[in-house]
Amino acid sequence: MSRYQEATSKEVMMNIREPEIRLVRTAEAAAIAGMSKSYLEKTRLKGNGPPYTRIGKRAVRYRVDALIDWLDSQTRRSTSE
């Protein structure tokens, strides 16, 4: 590998960014999930809802990718599951 190719590949690697993380408020998360805001608040209290992030003392945000992953994990094939 030439010095130019080595430098170019290092530059490319330095320019790769992590995927953008989109945070949404409870109301928007509820709309995305197709459920009520109060249901999300209750599951947050019980600890059986989607993962969330608390910013400061009061602000709660949900990562859209984590919300979708949680919804996928709730999929059932039978009522006996």
C-alpha positions as CSV (number, residue, x, y, z in Angstrom):
1,M,0.0,0.0,0.0
2,S,1.4,3.4,-1.0
3,R,1.7,6.3,1.5
4,Y,-1.1,8.0,-0.4
5,Q,-3.4,5.1,-0.1
6,E,-2.6,4.6,3.6
7,A,-3.2,8.3,4.3
8,T,-6.5,8.3,2.3
9,S,-7.8,5.2,4.1
10,K,-7.0,6.8,7.5
11,E,-8.9,9.9,6.4
12,V,-11.8,7.9,5.4
13,M,-11.9,6.0,8.7
14,M,-11.7,9.3,10.6
15,N,-14.7,10.6,8.7
16,I,-16.9,7.7,9.5
17,R,-19.5,8.7,12.1
18,E,-21.8,6.8,14.3
19,P,-25.4,6.6,13.1
20,E,-27.4,9.6,14.3
21,I,-29.3,8.9,17.5
22,R,-32.8,10.3,17.4
23,L,-34.4,11.1,20.7
24,V,-38.1,11.8,21.0
25,R,-40.4,12.9,23.8
26,T,-43.0,10.6,25.4
27,A,-45.9,11.9,23.3
28,E,-44.0,11.3,20.0
29,A,-42.8,7.9,21.2
30,A,-46.4,7.0,22.0
31,A,-47.4,8.0,18.5
32,I,-44.6,6.0,16.9
33,A,-45.6,2.9,19.0
34,G,-49.3,3.4,18.4
35,M,-50.1,3.6,22.1
36,S,-51.2,6.3,24.6
37,K,-48.8,8.6,26.4
38,S,-50.2,7.4,29.7
39,Y,-49.5,3.8,28.9
40,L,-45.9,4.6,28.2
41,E,-45.7,6.5,31.5
42,K,-47.2,3.5,33.4
43,T,-44.8,1.1,31.8
44,R,-41.9,3.4,32.7
45,L,-43.1,3.4,36.3
46,K,-43.4,-0.4,36.4
47,G,-40.2,-1.0,34.5
48,N,-41.7,-3.2,31.8
49,G,-41.7,-0.6,28.9
50,P,-39.2,0.4,26.3
51,P,-35.9,1.7,27.5
52,Y,-35.7,5.5,28.0
53,T,-33.2,8.2,28.9
54,R,-33.7,10.7,31.7
55,I,-32.0,14.1,31.0
56,G,-31.8,16.1,34.1
57,K,-34.5,15.7,36.7
58,R,-37.6,15.8,34.5
59,A,-36.9,15.4,30.8
60,V,-37.5,11.8,29.5
61,R,-36.6,10.8,26.0
62,Y,-36.8,7.6,24.0
63,R,-34.4,6.5,21.4
64,V,-36.3,5.7,18.3
65,D,-34.1,2.7,17.5
66,A,-34.5,1.3,21.0
67,L,-38.3,1.9,20.9
68,I,-38.6,-0.1,17.6
69,D,-36.4,-2.9,19.0
70,W,-38.6,-3.1,22.1
71,L,-41.7,-3.2,19.9
72,D,-40.1,-6.1,17.9
73,S,-39.4,-7.9,21.1
74,Q,-43.1,-7.7,22.1
75,T,-44.2,-9.7,19.1
76,R,-46.0,-12.9,20.0
77,R,-47.4,-15.8,17.9
78,S,-49.9,-17.0,20.4
79,T,-51.8,-15.8,23.4
80,S,-50.3,-18.5,25.5
81,E,-46.8,-17.0,25.2
